[in-house]
Amino acid sequence: MSAEDLEKYETEQELQLYREYRDVVGLFSHVVETERRFYLCNEVDVQVRGEGSEVFFDVRMSDAWVWDVYRPARFVKNVRVITFKDVNVEEIAKADIEFPKGENFPR
């Protein structure tokens, strides 16, 4: 497999993942972003653990979808992430998930 073939394959996989995201985003109420992954979920609980400079986040999600091109199954019943890095949690406003219609927009 040439470098060009590999790049084409990766591009196609990313486009397929984006299309899946576009199809499922309306099923979820929250977006959770960690340093390693991007999740859509319907329930999220973030707990700050530790003391002093040894603080970490314990993030639990239910009914989640994981943005990961290499995962064969992206729907997950329960997810737990332990991280020392920032965690971003946003509630999805239904108006935020409208996608433009048109010939130039990937479907």
C-alpha positions in Angstrom: 0.0 0.0 0.0 1.5 3.3 -1.0 1.5 6.5 1.1 -1.1 8.0 -1.3 -3.4 4.9 -0.9 -3.1 5.2 2.9 -3.9 8.9 2.9 -6.9 8.3 0.7 -8.1 5.5 3.0 -7.7 7.7 6.1 -9.6 10.6 4.4 -12.4 8.3 3.4 -12.6 6.9 7.0 -12.7 10.4 8.4 -15.5 11.4 6.0 -17.5 8.3 6.9 -17.0 9.2 10.6 -18.2 12.8 10.1 -21.3 11.5 8.2 -22.1 9.1 11.1 -21.6 12.0 13.6 -24.0 14.1 11.5 -26.6 11.3 11.6 -26.4 10.6 15.3 -25.8 14.1 16.9 -29.5 14.7 17.3 -29.9 11.7 19.5 -27.7 13.2 22.3 -27.9 16.0 24.8 -24.3 16.6 25.7 -20.8 17.0 24.1 -17.9 16.0 26.2 -14.3 16.7 25.1 -11.2 15.3 26.8 -7.6 15.5 25.7 -7.9 12.1 23.9 -11.5 11.8 22.7 -14.7 13.6 21.8 -18.0 12.1 23.0 -21.7 12.6 22.5 -23.8 11.4 25.4 -27.2 11.8 27.2 -25.9 11.7 30.7 -22.6 13.1 32.1 -21.2 13.4 35.6 -17.9 15.1 36.3 -16.3 14.7 39.7 -13.1 16.5 40.8 -11.0 14.2 42.9 -7.7 14.5 44.8 -6.2 17.3 46.8 -3.7 20.1 46.2 -1.8 19.8 43.0 -2.9 16.1 42.6 -6.3 16.9 41.2 -7.9 14.8 38.5 -11.3 14.5 36.9 -13.5 11.4 37.0 -15.9 11.7 34.1 -18.8 9.2 33.7 -21.1 9.1 30.7 -24.1 7.0 29.8 -25.5 6.2 26.3 -22.4 7.6 24.5 -21.1 7.8 21.0 -17.3 8.1 20.6 -15.5 10.0 17.9 -12.8 7.6 17.0 -12.1 6.5 13.5 -10.4 3.3 14.6 -13.2 2.0 16.9 -15.4 -0.7 15.2 -18.3 0.1 17.6 -18.7 3.7 18.5 -21.9 3.4 20.6 -21.1 2.7 24.2 -23.5 2.1 27.1 -21.2 3.5 29.9 -17.9 5.3 29.7 -15.6 6.3 32.5 -12.6 8.6 31.9 -10.0 9.5 34.5 -7.8 12.5 33.4 -5.5 15.1 34.8 -6.2 17.3 31.8 -9.1 19.7 31.1 -12.6 18.4 30.4 -15.1 20.4 28.4 -18.8 19.6 28.8 -21.5 21.3 26.8 -25.2 20.9 26.5 -26.3 20.6 22.9 -28.9 23.2 22.0 -31.2 21.6 19.4 -30.7 24.7 17.1 -26.9 23.9 17.1 -27.4 20.6 15.3 -28.9 22.0 12.1 -26.7 21.2 9.1 -26.8 23.2 5.9 -28.4 21.6 2.9 -26.8 21.9 -0.5 -24.8 20.3 -3.2 -21.4 21.4 -1.8 -22.0 20.0 1.7 -20.9 16.3 2.3 -23.8 13.9 2.9 
